[in-house]
Amino acid sequence: MRSTDPIGNPGQDPRAQLGRLLEEDPADLYENAPMGYLSTLPDGRIVKVNRTFCAWTGRTPDDLVGTRFQDLLSVGGRVFHETHLAPLLRMQGAVREIALDVVRVDGSLLPCLLNAVELRDEAGAPLLMRATLFEATARRRYERELLAAQRAAQESEARSRVVQTVVSDLAAATSVADVATVIVERSRVAVGASGAALMLVEEPDDPEEMPLLVPERSDGLPEELLHALHDAAAGQLALELAQGVRTVPLDERLRAVQPAVAAAMDAAGLTALVTVPVSADSHRLGAIVLGIAREDDLLSLDEPGALPGTAPAEVDLLSTLGRQAGQALERAQLHEETTRQAERAAFLLEAARLLAGAADVQETVERLTELVVGRLASVATVDLASEDGLSRRTVRHRDPAMAAVAEELQRRPLPQQQGAPHPAARALIESRTQWIRTVDDQFLVRVTADDRHLEAVRALDLVGIIAVPLVADGHQLGVLSLGADHRRGQFSAADVEVAEQLGLQLSLVIAKAQRYELDVRTSHTLQANLLPPQPPELPGLSSAVRYLAATYGVEVGGDFYDVVRMPGDEVALAVGDVVGHDIVAAATMGQLNSVYRALLVDRPSPSAVIDRLQASWSLLGLQRMATALFATLDPTTGQLRIASAGHLPPLLIAGGHAEFLPVAPSRMLGAPPAPAPAVEWAGVLPAGATLVFFTDGLVESRSADIDEGLAHLLAAATGAGTSDPDELCDRLLADLTGAHRADDIALLALTRRR
């Protein structure tokens, strides 16, 4: 049997053939390897290169030997060689898979991956660089294809996210307006348009006429353009809806066919419009119109610079948005027709929220009638019961042009003739709802007082009236009356039910508001009786007082001030703060002030006033502790004596300088008595100087500690620039207080005249 060698030559000894191949293998492998081999000196000059690299570049070994390797690279490759490759090789001694482009002899580029090592002598100096280069054309192509696939996947995912977001938002939309908002906002963002609008098809009465496009929602598109599109819808633009997504550029054709649209686009800086049909089950509902501006940085899903609606991916996205919009619009229109009862329930909830925020009776009835004429009736009135009968509080009409008629009716008292009273009066008398289904002229004559009244009521053009009595806790409060005109149409039984529910809500809120107003009047009366009167005229002194209650709770609190002219020349001064700012604090303040005035009969010193109050506090039965500052002042000499029961020191302003007097406080009133008498400060109030007593509400806040407040007071007093007590009080309050106050404020200022 004949043997066969590994390369198919019969008759030869395989072992001898293999030995020959192995001897020739190193040289052959170097020259004909499937990669390029080359060796360079440290400066990059090639000293050895294999046939593979020569074949790749189209050069001979003689052409390459002596040539610098970096000179064979592209411009970018040469820069990369000098800035990255050479330093990296020098530092690491080797590099792997460096992407470079080698320039062939014909000028074309050969993508390669470079691996290189640097040989060095014993001293570490570079001797030689050995490099292998792998041809990477297929790899580059694969990478590009991979990137393109990734990009396509990302764009597909982005489109899917847009569609998912739109579908999610549309699922929550319950009205045509909601659908329009979602579609306009999302479609505008999806393609980076400068403006968008949803225009709905309006079918004409005459089937021979073309349908119109009426703007439902617009964002970023001028009204002039929308009007031009509406006018143009009877022409070619309406027909384009049947042709799918269209890009309408601002060109000469458009200028010739639709000059008004072209002019509006030009004025708005638009270069194109993209129209997207909105349809459901082949039924045309409208169109999405996107405006493309010159300066827009457009998001193209195909080629850079392409207009939205021209790339297949964008056409598919916009078509999907159009279909989703059509389905949502159809669903919303059906929903609006079948959920009227649900809307009435929502109306009642909205009325309850609105009434809950009203501050008083008048605001309550005004809020309600304003809501009613916007949603339920053409005209609404509220008449409230008083000692003199029904008093008309408000009249509202849906049409602003009827404001004069509403004012005339509000001035008119309700006629209450025997046998034919007004529906509002009858509702109150019979304590049940009056539903007038037929309103003719004879009825109007019976319920009006005179010709002028009749003329005003006739102007309402009423076709129906509902009058609901307002009753709470068995008390008749008034009547809510609703009127419907010809434009609104007749009331239904469901409307009457809603009106009665609304009347029940209004009754409860009015009853609560009336109780609140009674509380306010009570607190005002209490305040007027508890606070001392304005300071008397004092020879040699100018004075001013201010009292501000906290903005929460009743309008009187526990702060007080007092100025009493004593027999002789002295003046007794006091300012204090009972803990809290409620009715209890106010009552304690009144008792404390009364006891203080009673003590002045013996003309005690300020410290004696504190000691006596401390000793008798339990006997007085006062329910709260308090801080107080008591003083006596001789206007003639300026002699001043002050004692503090845990109160802040007074402020002295003289010669444009402000400082707190060093009055040492003793324990606050109502606390366990101190072992020693209260400390008293004595001094002189200079002529022209001003003394300011205040409570801590002036300097305390929740956002800063009291030291900051006192520093602010010093700065405000120094910069006030006035010695007039009234002006000084106003400026200090303006600088240190705001619209909301957590505590009461009492302020007393006296200036000793020169």
CORQUIMO-V423941 format. One record per residue. N is the residue number from 0. PSI is psi in degrees with one decimal (999 if undefined). NEAR is the number of other ideal C-beta (glycine too) atoms within 10 Angstrom. D_FIRST is the distance of its C-alpha to the first C-alpha in Angstrom with 1 decimal. Layout:
{{N	PSI	NEAR	D_FIRST} {N	PSI	NEAR	D_FIRST}}
This chain:
{{0	135.2	3	0.0} {1	141.6	6	3.8} {2	160.5	10	6.5} {3	132.0	12	9.9} {4	170.6	17	13.2} {5	-21.5	10	16.2} {6	14.4	10	17.8} {7	11.4	6	15.0} {8	112.1	11	14.2} {9	154.6	8	10.6} {10	-1.2	8	9.8} {11	151.0	15	12.4} {12	119.3	10	12.8} {13	-36.9	13	14.1} {14	-37.4	9	16.8} {15	-42.9	10	18.1} {16	-43.3	14	18.3} {17	-38.4	13	20.1} {18	-39.2	11	22.5} {19	-41.8	12	23.4} {20	-38.5	13	24.2} {21	-34.1	9	26.2} {22	-37.7	9	28.2} {23	-10.8	10	29.0} {24	-46.4	10	29.5} {25	-47.9	9	33.3} {26	-43.8	10	34.5} {27	-39.5	11	32.5} {28	-38.2	12	33.4} {29	-46.9	13	37.1} {30	-40.1	14	37.2} {31	21.9	11	35.2} {32	155.3	14	36.0} {33	16.1	8	37.2} {34	162.3	16	40.6} {35	136.5	23	43.1} {36	140.8	18	43.5} {37	155.6	24	46.6} {38	138.3	18	48.8} {39	156.3	21	52.6} {40	169.8	15	55.5} {41	-28.2	16	58.2} {42	1.3	11	60.1} {43	-4.8	16	57.2} {44	131.4	15	56.1} {45	131.0	22	52.3} {46	-15.1	13	50.6} {47	138.9	14	47.0} {48	147.4	24	45.3} {49	169.2	21	41.7} {50	-34.2	16	40.5} {51	-48.0	20	40.5} {52	-38.8	25	44.2} {53	-42.7	18	44.9} {54	-38.3	11	43.2} {55	-43.0	16	45.1} {56	-12.9	21	48.5} {57	23.4	12	47.9} {58	159.0	16	48.7} {59	163.2	12	47.1} {60	-38.2	15	46.8} {61	-33.0	8	49.7} {62	-33.1	14	51.8} {63	-37.2	18	51.2} {64	128.5	14	51.4} {65	-14.0	10	55.0} {66	142.1	15	55.9} {67	135.3	15	57.2} {68	-39.6	26	55.0} {69	-21.7	19	58.0} {70	-13.8	12	58.9} {71	-3.8	23	55.8} {72	164.2	21	57.0} {73	171.7	15	59.3} {74	-47.1	9	63.0} {75	-36.5	10	62.8} {76	-38.8	21	59.7} {77	-41.3	18	61.5} {78	-43.1	13	64.4} {79	-36.7	18	62.2} {80	-44.8	21	60.4} {81	-35.6	12	63.7} {82	-24.4	10	65.4} {83	-52.4	12	62.7} {84	-54.9	21	59.3} {85	-47.8	18	60.4} {86	-38.2	11	62.9} {87	-40.9	14	60.5} {88	-40.6	21	57.8} {89	-33.8	13	60.4} {90	-43.6	9	61.6} {91	-23.8	11	58.4} {92	-7.7	14	55.9} {93	152.0	12	53.4} {94	154.6	19	53.5} {95	138.7	10	51.1} {96	55.7	9	50.6} {97	123.2	19	53.6} {98	121.0	14	53.8} {99	155.3	23	54.6} {100	117.9	19	54.6} {101	136.0	21	53.2} {102	119.9	17	54.8} {103	170.2	14	52.3} {104	-25.5	11	53.3} {105	5.8	7	54.5} {106	-9.5	6	56.7} {107	162.9	11	54.8} {108	140.0	15	54.1} {109	106.7	20	50.8} {110	129.6	18	51.2} {111	158.2	25	49.4} {112	124.5	17	49.3} {113	131.4	24	49.8} {114	133.6	15	48.8} {115	149.4	21	50.2} {116	151.5	16	50.9} {117	124.2	20	53.4} {118	137.6	12	52.8} {119	156.5	14	55.9} {120	-175.5	9	57.1} {121	-26.8	5	58.7} {122	-2.3	5	62.0} {123	5.3	7	60.6} {124	139.8	8	60.9} {125	136.8	15	58.3} {126	-44.4	10	55.8} {127	146.1	15	53.1} {128	126.9	24	52.1} {129	129.6	15	48.4} {130	145.5	23	47.9} {131	139.9	18	45.3} {132	130.9	24	46.1} {133	129.5	14	44.6} {134	124.5	18	45.2} {135	22.6	19	47.3} {136	-48.4	11	48.1} {137	-36.9	9	46.4} {138	-42.5	14	48.0} {139	-43.2	16	51.4} {140	-41.1	11	51.1} {141	-41.5	11	50.1} {142	-42.1	13	53.1} {143	-43.2	10	55.4} {144	-38.0	10	54.2} {145	-43.5	10	54.6} {146	-40.6	10	58.1} {147	-40.0	10	59.0} {148	-40.4	10	57.9} {149	-42.4	10	59.9} {150	-43.3	11	62.9} {151	-39.3	12	62.7} {152	-40.2	10	62.5} {153	-42.0	10	65.5} {154	-39.5	18	67.4} {155	-40.6	14	66.6} {156	-40.2	10	67.7} {157	-43.0	15	70.9} {158	-39.0	18	71.7} {159	-40.1	12	71.1} {160	-41.5	11	73.4} {161	-47.4	18	76.1} {162	-42.8	17	75.8} {163	-41.3	10	75.9} {164	-44.0	14	78.9} {165	-46.5	22	80.7} {166	-42.0	15	80.0} {167	-45.9	10	81.3} {168	-38.7	18	84.4} {169	-30.5	21	85.1} {170	-29.1	11	84.9} {171	-11.0	8	87.7} {172	130.9	19	89.8} {173	-0.4	15	92.6} {174	165.4	14	94.4} {175	-39.2	20	93.9} {176	-40.8	14	95.1} {177	-44.4	16	92.5} {178	-44.4	27	89.7} {179	-41.1	27	90.8} {180	-46.8	17	90.9} {181	-48.6	25	87.3} {182	-44.5	30	86.0} {183	-47.5	24	87.8} {184	-44.9	15	86.9} {185	-41.7	20	83.2} {186	-34.5	27	82.5} {187	-44.9	20	84.1} {188	-35.9	13	82.1} {189	-36.3	24	78.8} {190	6.9	25	78.9} {191	34.7	15	81.2} {192	157.0	27	83.9} {193	-18.1	20	87.4} {194	159.2	22	89.1} {195	153.7	25	88.6} {196	149.3	27	90.8} {197	120.0	29	90.6} {198	126.9	26	92.6} {199	146.8	20	93.3} {200	129.4	19	93.9} {201	109.7	12	97.6} {202	131.1	11	98.0} {203	161.3	11	101.2} {204	-34.6	5	103.9} {205	116.8	7	103.5} {206	-15.7	6	100.1} {207	-19.3	5	100.4} {208	156.0	10	100.1} {209	148.1	14	96.9} {210	155.2	16	96.3} {211	158.8	18	97.1} {212	117.2	25	95.2} {213	127.6	15	97.4} {214	128.4	19	96.3} {215	-37.4	18	95.9} {216	136.1	19	94.5} {217	146.3	19	94.0} {218	107.9	17	92.7} {219	-3.4	15	92.8} {220	133.7	25	93.7} {221	153.1	17	97.3} {222	-33.9	10	99.7} {223	-39.5	15	100.2} {224	-40.3	24	96.6} {225	-40.0	19	96.8} {226	-40.5	14	100.0} {227	-39.4	20	98.4} {228	-38.4	27	95.3} {229	-44.6	16	97.8} {230	-33.3	15	99.6} {231	-11.8	20	96.4} {232	-24.7	22	95.0} {233	-7.0	14	96.9} {234	-137.9	13	94.9} {235	-30.3	13	91.3} {236	-39.6	26	90.5} {237	-34.4	18	91.0} {238	-28.2	10	88.7} {239	-17.0	16	85.9} {240	-29.3	23	85.6} {241	-3.7	10	83.8} {242	10.8	9	81.1} {243	-164.1	14	79.6} {244	125.9	22	79.3} {245	141.9	17	80.9} {246	122.0	17	81.4} {247	97.7	22	84.7} {248	155.6	14	84.9} {249	88.5	19	88.2} {250	-174.9	11	87.9} {251	-34.2	9	90.2} {252	-46.2	11	89.5} {253	-38.8	19	90.6} {254	-33.1	14	93.7} {255	-40.0	9	94.6} {256	-43.9	13	93.9} {257	75.4	20	95.1} {258	-34.1	12	97.2} {259	-42.1	14	98.7} {260	-43.9	24	95.3} {261	-42.4	20	94.1} {262	-40.8	15	97.3} {263	-38.7	22	96.9} {264	-42.8	28	93.3} {265	-43.7	12	94.3} {266	-31.9	11	97.1} {267	-1.3	16	94.8} {268	29.3	15	92.2} {269	142.1	26	89.5} {270	-17.4	17	86.9} {271	157.8	22	85.5} {272	142.8	26	86.0} {273	122.0	25	83.3} {274	132.0	24	84.5} {275	116.4	29	82.7} {276	140.3	23	83.8} {277	114.8	29	85.0} {278	162.1	20	84.6} {279	121.5	18	84.2} {280	47.1	7	83.1} {281	10.2	7	83.4} {282	120.4	10	87.0} {283	121.8	17	87.9} {284	-26.6	22	89.7} {285	-156.1	27	89.7} {286	145.6	26	87.6} {287	127.8	25	86.5} {288	122.5	26	87.5} {289	131.1	29	85.9} {290	129.0	26	87.4} {291	121.2	25	85.2} {292	161.0	18	87.0} {293	-37.7	10	86.3} {294	1.0	7	85.9} {295	135.4	19	83.7} {296	88.4	6	80.5} {297	144.2	16	78.7} {298	105.4	14	75.9} {299	131.9	17	73.3} {300	7.5	22	70.4} {301	-88.8	13	68.5} {302	144.2	8	69.2} {303	136.0	6	71.6} {304	-6.2	7	75.0} {305	143.9	14	74.5} {306	144.6	19	77.6} {307	142.3	26	77.6} {308	-7.0	24	76.9} {309	-30.1	17	74.6} {310	139.7	17	71.3} {311	-39.8	9	69.6} {312	-41.1	15	69.5} {313	-38.4	25	73.2} {314	-44.1	20	74.1} {315	-41.7	15	72.4} {316	-48.8	27	74.2} {317	-37.4	23	77.6} {318	-41.1	15	77.1} {319	-42.7	17	76.3} {320	-40.2	26	79.4} {321	-42.4	25	81.5} {322	-41.8	15	80.3} {323	-39.5	21	80.9} {324	-41.1	29	84.4} {325	-44.6	22	85.2} {326	-40.6	18	84.3} {327	-38.7	26	86.3} {328	-44.4	24	89.3} {329	-41.3	18	89.4} {330	-40.7	16	89.3} {331	-40.7	19	91.9} {332	-41.0	16	94.3} {333	-39.6	10	94.0} {334	-41.9	15	94.5} {335	-29.7	14	97.7} {336	-25.4	8	99.1} {337	0.3	9	98.5} {338	31.4	14	99.3} {339	-38.0	10	102.9} {340	-39.0	11	104.0} {341	-35.5	11	101.5} {342	-35.3	15	102.8} {343	-39.9	18	106.3} {344	-42.3	12	105.2} {345	-34.9	12	103.6} {346	-41.5	18	106.8} {347	-38.4	17	108.8} {348	-41.9	11	106.5} {349	-39.3	13	106.8} {350	-40.2	22	110.5} {351	-43.9	15	110.6} {352	-39.9	9	108.6} {353	-44.0	16	110.9} {354	-33.0	22	114.0} {355	-25.6	12	112.8} {356	-0.5	9	112.8} {357	147.1	18	116.3} {358	-31.6	11	118.9} {359	-177.4	14	122.1} {360	-45.5	21	123.6} {361	-43.5	15	123.9} {362	-34.3	13	120.3} {363	-51.4	24	119.2} {364	-33.3	27	120.9} {365	-41.6	16	119.8} {366	-44.3	20	116.2} {367	-48.9	25	116.2} {368	-34.8	25	118.0} {369	-40.0	14	115.6} {370	-41.0	18	112.6} {371	-45.5	25	114.2} {372	-16.3	22	115.0} {373	-19.7	12	111.4} {374	-28.7	14	109.9} {375	-37.4	22	112.3} {376	169.7	26	115.6} {377	-35.3	24	117.3} {378	146.2	27	120.2} {379	139.9	27	120.8} {380	153.2	26	123.9} {381	123.4	28	124.8} {382	129.0	27	128.4} {383	144.2	19	129.4} {384	139.9	16	132.3} {385	-178.2	10	135.1} {386	-25.9	5	138.7} {387	12.0	7	139.8} {388	-154.7	12	137.3} {389	134.4	19	134.0} {390	123.8	14	133.1} {391	122.1	19	130.4} {392	-33.0	19	127.9} {393	149.7	19	125.3} {394	128.9	24	124.4} {395	139.1	23	121.0} {396	145.7	24	119.8} {397	-36.3	19	116.2} {398	117.9	14	117.3} {399	-25.1	7	118.5} {400	-16.0	7	120.8} {401	15.9	22	122.8} {402	-39.5	12	123.6} {403	-39.9	11	127.2} {404	-41.8	19	127.7} {405	-40.5	23	126.1} {406	-40.0	13	128.5} {407	-43.5	17	131.4} {408	-33.2	19	130.4} {409	-29.1	13	130.0} {410	-17.0	11	133.6} {411	125.3	17	134.9} {412	153.8	14	136.1} {413	125.8	20	135.2} {414	140.0	15	138.0} {415	57.7	17	138.8} {416	148.4	11	141.3} {417	133.0	5	142.3} {418	-23.9	5	140.5} {419	60.6	12	137.8} {420	165.2	19	136.3} {421	146.6	24	133.3} {422	-35.0	22	130.0} {423	-42.9	25	129.5} {424	-39.3	20	132.9} {425	-39.3	18	132.4} {426	-38.4	26	129.1} {427	-39.2	26	130.9} {428	-44.1	13	133.9} {429	-9.0	11	131.8} {430	39.9	9	129.0} {431	159.6	13	126.4} {432	137.9	18	124.1} {433	120.1	22	125.7} {434	109.1	19	123.4} {435	107.4	18	125.1} {436	-24.1	10	123.1} {437	121.5	10	125.5} {438	100.0	21	127.1} {439	-179.2	9	129.7} {440	-33.3	10	132.6} {441	-41.1	8	135.1} {442	-43.0	16	133.1} {443	-37.9	16	133.0} {444	-39.1	13	136.7} {445	-33.6	13	137.3} {446	5.0	23	135.1} {447	157.1	18	136.2} {448	-35.6	14	139.4} {449	-177.2	9	140.4} {450	-38.5	9	139.4} {451	-40.5	11	137.5} {452	-42.8	18	135.5} {453	-39.7	15	134.9} {454	-40.7	13	133.6} {455	-42.0	19	131.1} {456	-37.9	23	129.8} {457	-35.1	14	129.5} {458	-21.0	16	127.4} {459	-21.6	21	124.7} {460	49.3	16	124.1} {461	145.3	20	123.5} {462	-9.2	20	122.2} {463	150.1	22	121.9} {464	139.2	24	123.1} {465	125.3	27	122.0} {466	118.0	25	124.4} {467	123.8	26	123.1} {468	144.0	23	125.5} {469	113.1	26	124.4} {470	134.1	18	125.3} {471	129.3	16	124.3} {472	36.8	8	125.7} {473	0.2	5	128.3} {474	133.1	11	129.6} {475	118.6	17	129.7} {476	-27.8	23	128.3} {477	-157.8	28	128.2} {478	137.7	28	126.4} {479	123.0	30	123.1} {480	135.4	27	123.4} {481	140.4	26	120.6} {482	143.5	27	121.2} {483	133.2	23	118.8} {484	-176.3	20	119.5} {485	-34.3	10	118.4} {486	-37.6	10	115.2} {487	-38.8	19	114.1} {488	169.4	12	115.1} {489	149.2	12	116.7} {490	150.9	22	116.0} {491	172.1	12	114.2} {492	-35.0	8	114.6} {493	-35.7	11	111.6} {494	-39.5	20	113.3} {495	-41.3	17	116.4} {496	-42.5	14	114.3} {497	-41.8	25	112.7} {498	-39.6	23	116.2} {499	-40.8	17	117.5} {500	-39.7	17	114.6} {501	-39.8	25	115.2} {502	-37.4	26	118.9} {503	-45.6	16	118.1} {504	-45.7	20	115.9} {505	-38.1	26	118.6} {506	-45.9	21	121.3} {507	-41.7	17	119.6} {508	-40.5	23	118.8} {509	-42.7	25	122.4} {510	-42.5	17	123.9} {511	-42.0	16	121.7} {512	-38.0	19	122.6} {513	-38.5	17	126.3} {514	-39.0	10	126.1} {515	-43.1	13	124.4} {516	-35.8	14	127.0} {517	-41.9	10	129.7} {518	-40.6	13	128.0} {519	-44.2	13	127.9} {520	-37.5	10	131.5} {521	-43.6	13	132.3} {522	-36.0	18	130.4} {523	-43.7	13	132.2} {524	-42.9	11	135.5} {525	-43.6	17	134.6} {526	-45.0	17	133.6} {527	-30.7	10	136.7} {528	-24.9	10	138.9} {529	-40.1	19	137.0} {530	142.0	20	136.5} {531	160.9	16	139.6} {532	175.9	9	141.3} {533	146.2	10	140.8} {534	143.0	21	142.3} {535	165.8	11	146.1} {536	125.6	9	147.5} {537	122.0	17	147.8} {538	131.1	10	150.1} {539	-0.2	17	148.2} {540	146.5	20	144.7} {541	136.5	17	142.2} {542	159.7	21	139.8} {543	146.0	20	136.9} {544	153.2	22	134.9} {545	142.2	19	131.6} {546	123.8	18	130.0} {547	121.6	19	126.5} {548	159.5	21	125.0} {549	152.8	21	121.3} {550	-3.1	14	119.4} {551	141.3	10	118.3} {552	-165.3	16	120.8} {553	164.4	19	124.5} {554	25.7	17	126.2} {555	143.5	28	128.2} {556	-151.8	30	127.2} {557	6.1	29	128.5} {558	147.8	30	129.3} {559	162.2	27	132.9} {560	160.7	22	135.2} {561	141.8	22	139.0} {562	116.2	22	141.7} {563	127.3	16	145.3} {564	116.8	16	148.4} {565	160.2	14	150.4} {566	133.4	8	154.1} {567	-143.7	8	154.9} {568	-15.3	15	152.4} {569	154.5	17	149.2} {570	130.7	22	146.2} {571	133.1	21	143.9} {572	144.6	24	140.2} {573	145.9	25	137.4} {574	140.5	25	133.8} {575	172.2	26	131.5} {576	108.1	29	128.4} {577	140.2	31	128.2} {578	128.5	15	124.7} {579	167.6	21	123.0} {580	55.8	26	123.8} {581	-170.6	16	124.7} {582	-38.7	17	128.0} {583	-44.2	14	128.5} {584	-40.4	23	128.1} {585	-42.2	28	130.6} {586	-42.3	18	133.1} {587	-40.6	25	132.8} {588	-43.7	27	133.3} {589	-42.5	20	136.5} {590	-45.3	17	137.9} {591	-41.7	25	137.1} {592	-37.5	20	138.7} {593	-44.1	12	141.8} {594	-39.3	16	142.1} {595	-44.9	20	141.7} {596	-35.7	14	144.5} {597	-36.6	9	146.7} {598	-26.1	17	146.1} {599	-11.4	17	147.3} {600	-37.7	9	150.9} {601	0.8	9	151.3} {602	53.5	13	149.6} {603	159.9	16	147.1} {604	162.1	17	145.0} {605	-40.6	26	141.3} {606	-34.0	20	140.2} {607	-34.5	17	142.9} {608	-44.9	24	141.5} {609	-44.7	29	138.1} {610	-40.8	20	139.6} {611	-41.8	15	141.8} {612	-41.2	22	138.9} {613	-41.5	21	136.7} {614	-30.2	10	139.4} {615	8.7	12	140.2} {616	-44.7	19	136.7} {617	-32.0	9	136.4} {618	-31.9	7	140.0} {619	-20.8	15	139.1} {620	25.0	8	136.2} {621	137.4	20	133.9} {622	-11.3	14	130.4} {623	153.3	18	128.4} {624	165.2	18	128.3} {625	154.0	26	129.1} {626	151.8	23	129.2} {627	155.8	26	132.3} {628	122.0	27	134.0} {629	143.1	30	137.8} {630	156.8	27	140.0} {631	144.6	23	143.5} {632	132.0	26	144.4} {633	107.0	18	147.8} {634	-25.6	19	147.6} {635	-48.2	11	150.5} {636	-18.1	12	149.2} {637	5.1	15	145.5} {638	128.2	15	145.6} {639	132.3	22	142.4} {640	133.0	17	141.4} {641	140.9	26	138.1} {642	144.8	27	136.5} {643	132.0	26	133.1} {644	77.3	27	131.9} {645	17.0	19	128.2} {646	157.3	27	128.3} {647	146.2	24	126.8} {648	155.2	19	129.2} {649	166.2	23	131.1} {650	130.7	21	130.3} {651	127.9	19	132.8} {652	118.0	22	132.6} {653	130.5	16	134.9} {654	35.1	9	134.8} {655	7.1	11	131.4} {656	140.2	11	130.0} {657	139.7	19	128.8} {658	154.0	13	128.5} {659	132.8	15	128.5} {660	141.8	16	131.7} {661	63.5	9	131.0} {662	118.0	20	132.3} {663	124.0	12	131.0} {664	144.1	18	130.1} {665	-171.2	23	131.2} {666	150.5	17	129.7} {667	155.9	19	129.3} {668	135.4	22	131.8} {669	-14.0	22	131.1} {670	163.9	15	129.2} {671	135.4	8	130.7} {672	145.6	12	133.8} {673	152.0	14	133.2} {674	-20.6	6	135.1} {675	156.4	8	136.9} {676	159.2	15	138.6} {677	142.4	22	136.7} {678	138.1	15	136.6} {679	137.0	20	138.5} {680	138.9	18	137.9} {681	143.8	12	140.8} {682	-166.9	14	141.0} {683	132.1	13	142.4} {684	109.6	23	141.0} {685	155.0	13	141.8} {686	134.6	13	143.5} {687	-9.6	13	141.0} {688	158.7	19	138.2} {689	135.1	25	136.3} {690	130.5	24	135.4} {691	117.9	24	132.5} {692	141.8	25	132.0} {693	160.7	27	128.8} {694	166.0	29	126.7} {695	-14.8	18	123.1} {696	-21.8	24	121.8} {697	-28.6	27	122.4} {698	-6.6	22	120.0} {699	146.8	18	117.5} {700	164.9	19	114.3} {701	-17.0	6	111.1} {702	-6.4	5	109.0} {703	153.0	12	111.0} {704	173.1	10	113.0} {705	-28.2	12	116.8} {706	-39.8	9	116.8} {707	-39.4	13	115.0} {708	-41.0	18	117.5} {709	-39.5	18	120.5} {710	-39.4	12	119.1} {711	-39.4	17	118.7} {712	-44.4	21	122.3} {713	-45.4	17	123.5} {714	-40.8	13	121.7} {715	-39.9	19	123.0} {716	-40.1	24	126.5} {717	-39.4	13	126.4} {718	2.0	11	125.2} {719	-37.2	20	127.5} {720	29.6	9	130.2} {721	149.2	13	133.1} {722	3.2	20	135.8} {723	121.6	15	136.7} {724	-40.4	23	135.7} {725	-48.2	15	134.8} {726	-40.3	14	132.5} {727	-45.0	22	131.0} {728	-44.6	20	130.2} {729	-41.3	16	128.5} {730	-39.4	17	126.4} {731	-42.6	23	125.3} {732	-37.9	15	124.3} {733	-37.5	10	122.4} {734	-32.8	14	120.5} {735	-9.2	20	119.7} {736	160.1	17	119.3} {737	-162.8	8	117.1} {738	-27.0	5	117.1} {739	127.8	9	115.9} {740	128.3	19	117.8} {741	-16.1	12	116.8} {742	162.2	23	120.3} {743	160.1	27	124.0} {744	126.5	24	125.7} {745	136.0	26	129.3} {746	128.8	26	130.5} {747	124.1	27	134.0} {748	133.3	26	135.0} {749	136.9	25	138.5} {750	127.4	24	139.7} {751	113.9	25	142.9} {752	151.9	12	144.7} {753	999	9	146.2}}
